[in-house]
């Protein structure tokens, strides 16, 4: 699509606090006019998140209107996924200025009477990326038993650790090698970038595995490898259920563990330093059904210095005996090689 988007990230634009905004800037920068965040106004996105170049950050929507935007993107994915109440006037102002609204929140804008009434008058769309089409509300049928394509699932030592980035970058690396690869988005940001998928954390618990299975089957016939974006973390008390459902829906032939070495504990105080145990846990969960292995570690290096990255790589390789690489660098080839070598064996 050829959208002209302004991203709303008021007070929250940063490397780890505006996941949707950051990935839109990374993967579809040609569609981004700028970011709204009055606390960072006057800077560019490169200064704040380390990539994206000269895309400006301004204090209000009004300052962007002369650039003819057609869409306002909600650029955060906060805990619980609810719309910050202070943002309602900004969204209404955007609608009244004839901007479509794209949201990845659990608060469905298309079911909010005030937003709907304003959108009807302005003739614009309210697009809820997390809203699940009814056809995805299905129980798993065990279709993995007859699946020809190899499935690769990213799993994480924590939430918001870079699973979508790892999956998407590995998918792109496979395409560069001339392989028949497909990407399945399972979260709002992946759907925004790829244009399709199902947001599994909005699916009724009984249907999580079935929804992912259906999304895979829709594209698996035309692919040899299917990269599935992971969600949550098996050891995260708040979001582990969606991860378990995804594992049973994907039934991965191989997994990539995504890890951010400078995170000491998760939201609940669980220590994140024992990757070997985390790896064993994931392999054990799927073992009653099939043999699947974590074959590499995708390193999230946000806010890490070069010496910290080097030490982390050495330590993780030693403790796991697995290849380690940053997928946002040529090291993505290391992990792609690990997957393909595993499948050959």
SETORPA-183215 format. One line per field, with one value per residue (C-alpha): residue number from 1; x negated, y negated, z. Coordinates in Angstrom, 2 decimals. Layout:
i	c(NUM	...)
east	c(X	...)
north	c(Y	...)
up	c(Z	...)
This chain:
i	c(1	2	3	4	5	6	7	8	9	10	11	12	13	14	15	16	17	18	19	20	21	22	23	24	25	26	27	28	29	30	31	32	33	34	35	36	37	38	39	40	41	42	43	44	45	46	47	48	49	50	51	52	53	54	55	56	57	58	59	60	61	62	63	64	65	66	67	68	69	70	71	72	73	74	75	76	77	78	79	80	81	82	83	84	85	86	87	88	89	90	91	92	93	94	95	96	97	98	99	100	101	102	103	104	105	106	107	108	109	110	111	112	113	114	115	116	117	118	119	120	121	122	123	124	125	126	127	128	129	130	131	132	133	134	135	136	137	138	139	140	141	142	143	144	145	146	147	148	149	150	151	152	153	154	155	156	157	158	159	160	161	162	163	164	165	166	167	168	169	170	171	172	173	174	175	176	177	178	179	180	181	182	183	184	185	186	187	188	189	190	191	192	193	194	195	196	197	198	199	200	201	202	203	204	205	206	207	208	209	210	211	212	213	214	215	216	217	218	219	220	221	222	223	224	225	226	227	228	229	230	231	232	233	234	235	236	237	238	239	240	241	242	243	244	245	246	247	248	249	250	251	252	253	254	255	256	257	258	259	260	261	262	263	264	265	266	267	268	269	270	271	272	273	274	275	276	277	278	279	280	281	282	283	284	285	286	287	288	289	290	291	292	293	294	295	296	297	298	299	300	301	302	303	304	305	306	307	308	309	310	311	312	313	314	315	316	317	318	319	320	321	322	323	324	325	326	327	328	329	330	331	332	333	334	335	336	337	338	339	340	341	342	343	344	345)
east	c(0.00	-1.04	0.07	-1.24	-1.27	-1.86	-2.66	-1.14	-3.56	-2.99	-5.35	-6.40	-8.60	-11.76	-13.75	-11.61	-8.41	-6.99	-7.28	-4.70	-6.14	-9.69	-8.95	-6.92	-9.87	-12.27	-10.28	-7.97	-9.81	-8.58	-5.08	-6.07	-5.86	-6.76	-6.11	-4.03	-5.71	-5.88	-8.54	-10.93	-9.84	-12.56	-14.59	-14.57	-13.83	-17.47	-18.48	-15.90	-15.76	-19.02	-17.61	-15.13	-17.15	-15.65	-11.99	-10.92	-9.37	-6.94	-4.72	-1.28	0.76	1.40	-2.29	-2.08	1.11	-0.74	-2.50	0.85	0.99	3.81	3.37	2.69	0.98	1.21	-2.47	-2.53	-1.53	-1.20	-0.66	2.98	3.28	5.74	6.09	4.63	7.58	5.50	5.16	8.88	8.89	5.86	7.56	10.80	8.81	7.14	10.48	11.94	8.94	9.88	7.14	7.77	6.80	4.78	4.67	3.11	4.70	7.12	9.44	11.30	11.78	14.29	16.61	16.34	19.48	17.75	14.98	17.41	19.69	16.79	15.40	18.76	19.00	15.41	15.63	12.53	11.74	11.00	8.71	8.22	5.27	6.03	9.61	9.87	11.92	14.47	12.89	9.87	11.98	11.39	10.01	6.75	7.23	3.69	2.92	-0.81	-0.95	-0.44	-2.24	-5.05	-6.62	-9.05	-7.83	-10.18	-8.93	-10.70	-10.41	-11.66	-13.31	-10.94	-8.15	-8.86	-12.29	-12.34	-10.61	-8.87	-12.11	-13.95	-11.26	-10.93	-14.68	-15.21	-12.35	-14.01	-17.36	-15.73	-14.20	-17.61	-18.92	-16.21	-14.26	-10.46	-9.83	-6.70	-6.11	-3.12	-2.34	-0.71	-0.74	0.46	-2.92	-3.63	-0.19	-0.81	-4.06	-3.09	0.56	1.97	2.01	3.93	3.38	3.33	3.40	6.93	8.11	10.24	7.97	9.55	8.84	5.24	3.66	6.34	6.03	2.26	2.68	5.18	2.90	0.06	2.18	3.33	-0.22	-2.07	-1.12	-3.27	-6.27	-9.06	-9.73	-7.26	-8.60	-6.06	-6.33	-6.36	-4.35	-4.79	-7.10	-6.54	-8.04	-6.19	-3.30	-1.23	-1.49	-2.62	0.75	0.55	-2.96	-1.82	1.12	-1.17	-3.59	-0.73	0.64	-2.67	-4.16	-7.53	-10.13	-12.74	-12.87	-15.02	-15.36	-15.41	-17.24	-18.17	-21.27	-21.11	-17.65	-18.24	-14.64	-11.21	-8.11	-7.57	-11.13	-12.06	-15.78	-16.52	-20.09	-19.54	-19.01	-19.86	-16.90	-14.60	-15.69	-15.05	-11.59	-10.56	-11.90	-10.16	-6.79	-6.75	-8.44	-5.21	-4.27	-7.51	-11.21	-12.02	-15.05	-16.11	-18.91	-20.18	-20.00	-18.91	-20.51	-18.63	-21.36	-19.24	-21.03	-24.10	-27.69	-30.05	-32.02	-28.79	-27.64	-30.96	-30.93	-27.30	-27.99	-30.92	-28.97	-25.83	-27.77	-29.59	-26.46	-24.19	-26.62	-24.48	-25.23	-24.45	-23.75	-22.12	-19.53	-19.84	-23.34	-25.08	-25.00	-21.48	-23.29	-24.67	-21.18	-19.86	-22.73	-21.95	-18.32	-19.11	-21.85	-19.47	-16.84	-19.42	-20.32)
north	c(0.00	-3.64	-5.06	-8.31	-7.54	-9.58	-7.41	-8.26	-7.36	-10.24	-9.99	-6.44	-6.54	-4.56	-1.40	0.86	-1.12	-1.60	1.78	1.18	-2.23	-0.91	2.01	-0.15	-2.54	0.37	2.24	-0.26	-3.62	-4.85	-5.02	-6.99	-10.79	-11.20	-10.42	-12.31	-12.51	-15.90	-14.66	-13.96	-16.77	-18.25	-15.04	-12.50	-8.80	-7.80	-9.71	-7.96	-4.35	-4.02	-3.62	-5.23	-8.25	-11.74	-10.86	-13.75	-13.66	-16.51	-17.49	-17.29	-16.04	-19.63	-20.05	-17.17	-18.17	-20.22	-16.99	-15.48	-12.35	-9.90	-7.54	-7.71	-4.58	-3.78	-3.07	-1.28	2.10	1.47	4.12	5.14	3.47	0.77	-2.67	-5.43	-7.67	-10.80	-9.77	-9.90	-13.61	-13.08	-10.20	-12.16	-15.11	-12.78	-11.34	-14.82	-15.69	-12.70	-10.31	-6.58	-5.03	-1.80	-0.30	2.84	2.42	4.72	1.71	2.01	-1.45	-0.12	0.79	-2.56	-4.61	-7.98	-7.00	-5.27	-8.33	-10.66	-8.20	-7.93	-11.71	-12.00	-8.94	-7.25	-3.71	-2.37	0.64	2.93	5.22	7.33	8.08	11.78	12.85	15.51	18.11	18.27	19.31	23.02	25.89	27.42	30.41	31.79	30.88	30.75	34.54	34.15	30.83	30.88	27.49	27.14	24.81	22.59	20.87	18.12	18.48	16.09	16.01	13.09	11.08	8.10	9.50	9.47	12.65	10.95	9.35	12.68	14.52	11.84	11.43	15.19	15.34	12.58	14.37	17.57	15.61	14.10	17.66	18.49	20.68	20.93	19.22	17.76	15.62	15.98	12.90	13.63	10.14	6.69	5.40	8.39	8.04	4.33	5.10	8.23	7.36	10.63	12.99	13.52	11.79	14.82	12.96	11.86	15.40	17.34	19.76	22.88	21.59	20.33	23.50	23.82	20.21	20.52	23.88	22.35	19.38	21.78	24.01	21.03	20.54	23.79	25.36	22.84	22.90	25.21	23.23	21.32	18.84	18.21	15.13	16.18	14.55	14.27	16.57	19.97	18.73	15.40	15.69	13.09	14.32	17.95	19.32	17.83	19.29	22.78	22.55	21.40	24.27	26.73	24.94	24.57	27.91	26.47	28.59	26.26	23.29	20.19	18.80	14.99	13.49	10.04	10.62	7.44	8.29	9.73	10.59	10.50	8.61	11.12	11.27	14.53	14.68	14.86	16.12	19.87	20.28	23.98	24.69	22.53	24.46	27.82	26.64	25.77	29.02	31.00	29.33	30.53	33.90	35.91	35.04	34.87	34.22	30.53	28.60	25.05	24.78	21.25	18.12	14.80	12.05	8.82	6.19	3.10	0.77	3.03	1.90	3.77	5.34	6.49	8.09	9.90	11.24	12.32	14.26	16.10	16.92	18.10	20.25	21.89	22.54	23.75	25.09	23.35	20.73	17.14	14.19	10.78	11.07	7.34	7.93	10.35	12.80	13.70	16.03	18.01	18.80	19.52	21.97	23.60	24.17	25.55	27.83	29.14	29.95	31.78	34.00)
up	c(0.00	-0.42	2.90	4.38	8.08	11.20	14.22	17.60	20.41	22.80	25.80	24.91	21.83	22.56	21.77	23.99	24.62	21.11	19.41	16.69	15.82	15.70	13.40	11.06	10.84	10.24	7.59	5.88	6.31	2.93	4.44	7.56	7.61	11.28	14.96	17.51	20.92	22.61	25.04	22.13	19.78	17.60	17.36	14.57	15.02	14.45	17.57	19.75	18.53	16.62	13.10	10.72	9.67	9.54	10.07	12.34	15.80	16.42	19.32	17.72	14.78	13.70	12.84	10.35	8.53	5.89	4.84	3.76	5.93	5.28	8.26	11.98	13.35	17.06	17.69	21.03	22.40	26.16	28.81	28.53	25.13	26.22	24.67	26.87	27.71	27.08	23.43	22.62	21.67	19.41	17.59	17.19	15.83	13.33	12.21	11.81	9.61	7.43	8.53	8.64	11.98	12.30	15.77	17.19	20.62	22.39	22.55	19.24	17.81	15.30	18.21	19.98	19.26	19.48	17.08	14.72	14.54	13.74	11.18	9.44	9.07	7.80	5.55	6.96	8.15	11.62	11.18	14.20	13.48	16.55	15.53	14.67	11.61	12.52	10.22	12.55	15.54	15.05	17.11	15.86	13.55	13.78	10.17	10.92	10.48	6.72	6.28	3.71	4.47	7.37	10.10	12.10	15.26	17.17	20.94	23.59	26.98	27.62	26.01	23.71	22.95	19.12	17.96	15.04	13.88	14.05	12.09	9.44	8.95	8.65	6.14	4.09	4.27	2.97	0.09	-0.75	-1.06	-3.58	-1.17	-1.19	2.12	3.73	6.80	9.13	11.22	14.57	16.08	15.17	14.00	11.78	10.23	9.60	7.79	5.86	5.22	6.53	9.49	12.72	16.05	18.32	21.62	20.72	19.98	22.47	24.34	22.83	19.32	19.59	18.21	15.53	14.38	13.87	12.17	9.74	9.00	8.20	6.00	3.93	2.66	3.33	0.00	-1.86	0.49	1.56	4.73	6.90	9.45	12.20	14.39	18.05	20.83	24.58	26.52	28.11	31.37	31.51	33.95	32.14	28.54	28.65	27.56	24.08	23.65	24.58	22.19	19.42	19.92	19.58	16.53	14.72	15.77	14.71	12.98	14.49	16.85	17.25	20.78	21.00	23.97	25.27	27.42	29.50	30.86	34.31	35.29	33.66	34.82	37.63	38.88	37.14	36.37	32.65	32.78	32.34	28.61	28.66	30.94	28.81	25.73	27.41	28.45	24.89	23.48	26.21	25.56	21.95	22.55	23.05	19.46	17.50	17.75	17.48	18.60	19.34	16.79	17.38	19.52	17.98	20.01	20.75	21.20	21.98	24.42	24.49	23.99	21.67	24.52	26.17	22.91	22.45	26.01	25.68	22.49	24.05	27.21	25.38	22.90	25.80	27.88	25.03	22.43	19.81	17.15	18.17	15.92	15.64	12.86	12.11	10.82	8.42	11.34	10.24	7.82	10.78	12.03	8.54	8.04	11.38	10.37	6.93	8.27	10.90	8.30	6.15	9.07)
